[in-house]
Amino acid sequence: MSTKIQKDIVCPACGQTQKLEMYTSVNAEENPELRRDILRESMFDWECLHCGYTAQMAYPMIYHDPMNAFMICLRPSGAVSGAEPIPAVRALKKRSVKNPQELKEKILIFEAGLDDAAVELVKNAIVTVVRKNLDGNVHAYFCAATEEELRFALFVKGRQEPVYQSTKMAVYRQSQEVLRTLDYKSPDDFAVVNSKLAQSLLDEYKSI
């Protein structure tokens, strides 16, 4: 079940104290409206009732999708636990992310039935190509998948609007083959599967 608490916070603009409702856990099956808010990127939006100051208030949360058998831990601090997972969640795909955007992306990847490590390898390839044509840092996020292609939103430093890029599903399958060659296995605990991991996997693959 989803769990909600209240916490006193101080507005950084006007200094007034008010209550903030926080969901420390979200069950997507029981509360689809919370899943919707996360995917709309409105879940963590906050507005001061006194002065109208707005901000994104990210906080620790466990997101559980029983139907698709995955669990995601949002840890804005970036800390990763090394604790042994309890038996009830051992069989689930488990990931740790550091911001609401990564949380949204993982949800979309797993709901599409994709391997997020393979998706990260695809993103690495796309970003490598795009950086040659666009000036600035590039961050890619998975958006959607069809039988023929994967779609990504690319955010380029200095640009407000994202650039959308599609790639053929064959590229994803090639990434899966890389993982099989490396005999890659996702850790049992809440793993961090991101661009840093993708680069280390590619470096290992090139050294074979």
Rosetta blueprint (number, residue, H / E / L):
1 M L
2 S L
3 T E
4 K E
5 I E
6 Q E
7 K E
8 D E
9 I E
10 V E
11 C L
12 P L
13 A L
14 C L
15 G L
16 Q L
17 T E
18 Q E
19 K E
20 L E
21 E E
22 M E
23 Y E
24 T E
25 S E
26 V E
27 N E
28 A L
29 E L
30 E L
31 N L
32 P H
33 E H
34 L H
35 R H
36 R H
37 D H
38 I H
39 L H
40 R L
41 E L
42 S L
43 M L
44 F L
45 D E
46 W E
47 E E
48 C L
49 L L
50 H L
51 C L
52 G L
53 Y L
54 T E
55 A E
56 Q E
57 M L
58 A L
59 Y L
60 P L
61 M E
62 I E
63 Y E
64 H E
65 D E
66 P L
67 M L
68 N L
69 A L
70 F E
71 M E
72 I E
73 C E
74 L E
75 R L
76 P L
77 S L
78 G L
79 A L
80 V L
81 S L
82 G L
83 A L
84 E L
85 P L
86 I L
87 P H
88 A H
89 V H
90 R L
91 A L
92 L L
93 K E
94 K E
95 R E
96 S E
97 V E
98 K L
99 N L
100 P H
101 Q H
102 E H
103 L H
104 K H
105 E H
106 K H
107 I H
108 L H
109 I H
110 F H
111 E H
112 A L
113 G L
114 L L
115 D L
116 D H
117 A H
118 A H
119 V H
120 E H
121 L H
122 V H
123 K H
124 N H
125 A H
126 I H
127 V H
128 T H
129 V H
130 V H
131 R H
132 K H
133 N H
134 L L
135 D L
136 G L
137 N L
138 V E
139 H E
140 A E
141 Y E
142 F E
143 C E
144 A E
145 A E
146 T L
147 E L
148 E L
149 E E
150 L E
151 R E
152 F E
153 A E
154 L E
155 F E
156 V E
157 K L
158 G L
159 R L
160 Q L
161 E L
162 P L
163 V E
164 Y E
165 Q E
166 S E
167 T E
168 K E
169 M H
170 A H
171 V H
172 Y H
173 R H
174 Q H
175 S H
176 Q H
177 E H
178 V H
179 L H
180 R H
181 T H
182 L H
183 D L
184 Y L
185 K L
186 S L
187 P L
188 D L
189 D L
190 F L
191 A E
192 V L
193 V L
194 N L
195 S H
196 K H
197 L H
198 A H
199 Q H
200 S H
201 L H
202 L H
203 D H
204 E H
205 Y H
206 K H
207 S L
208 I L
